[in-house]
Amino acid sequence: MHKSTPLPTVPPRNLISVQEAYMQTQILISSVELNLFTHIAQGHVTVAALATAIGCTERAARILVDAVAALGLIEKRGEQYLLTEESATYLVKDSPFYAGDAALLQGKMREIIGHLTEVILKGEPFARTNEPGEAEIFFPYLASLLFKPHYPVAKAVAAFLEIGQNRCGSRVLDVASGSGVWSIAIAERDPSVRVTAHDFPNIIQRVTKRFVEEHGLSQQYDFLAGDLNEVNFGEEHFDIIILGHILHSEGEMRSRHLLKKVNSALRSTGIVVVAEKLLDESLISPLSSALFAVNMLVNTQYGDAFTFSHISSWLRGAGFESIQTVVSPLTRSPIIVGIKSTQQEDTRYG
């Protein structure tokens, strides 16, 4: 008689949740592709109406919208499906903060992340999205779709810096500017601001200039093309330099070198603004930042996700004597501000 195996004492709830996460992502992607949230915003709030608007059977529409409601992206009230404040803000196409395209990007990223095992064993990334060549193919698309999600945070940073109030006529360098979202928010607050937008030539031509023109700011902008690791930013030329989600793709050594170059390019009491998706000191939270580190492993040679302590120590090593943070309810990670040549203590701003 065989001895029976004891039953497990813990159910595999977390395991099942992780296994099913890809289905949640696909449900969101399909909902965006089918304009589900926009259709609801236009008044198509029943299964029958949504089936007609989407062009599918009522069975398919019902299963989809019930799943989206289960995910908390819409509300089900009787026979009607209504937008939440979050989905109305970020998933309706005519919203000024529409971020649906970022969800579509996850479909592309899912194909790349499928090579994770291979990347770990070989010790080489599957892609090198921040290197010349690949960057000029990948980033025009990425930079364009991230403008709207980053724009309100960029405006909060510009307000914190008192652009157009106590700080006027600044010379600004936007490093690896992409859409120019961070400097556009600054230039809009002060017509006397002068911006130099730097990026790879193809990105400047296809993306940066387009967004600058759409915001009516062309007269305030100059453009500097080149690899950020090679281009010359000059000496003591700028009052503000922006590194908007740049350091994660460069890794520690390149980031330290870049920050030293940034410090040299800033005038006395100049400011560097660093936006990043930060990890806490445990390196495992928040989850989105831990997942982002895996994204960097697959897509870059040296990239990673970093903590506030990492970046603040690099800033001090580069010659920044005061580190401040800008906390916005629109982003999980604070924006880091390093100030050159001051004697102030570190401060935190909420």
Secondary structure by P-SEA (a helix, b strand, c coil): cccccccccccaaaaaaaaaaaaaaaaaaaaaaaaaaaaaaaccccaaaaaaaacccaaaaaaaaaaaaaaccccccccbbbbccccccccccccccccaaaaaaaaaaaaaacaaaaaaaaccccccccccaaaaaccaaaaaaacccaaaaaaaaaaaaccccccccccccccccccaaaaaaaaaacccbbbbbbccaaaaaccaaaaaaaaccccccccccccccccccccccccbbbbcccccccccaaaaaaaaaaaaaccccbbbbbbccccccccccaaaaaaaaaaaaacccbbbbbcaaaaaaaaaaacccbbbbbbbccccbbbbbbbccccccccccc
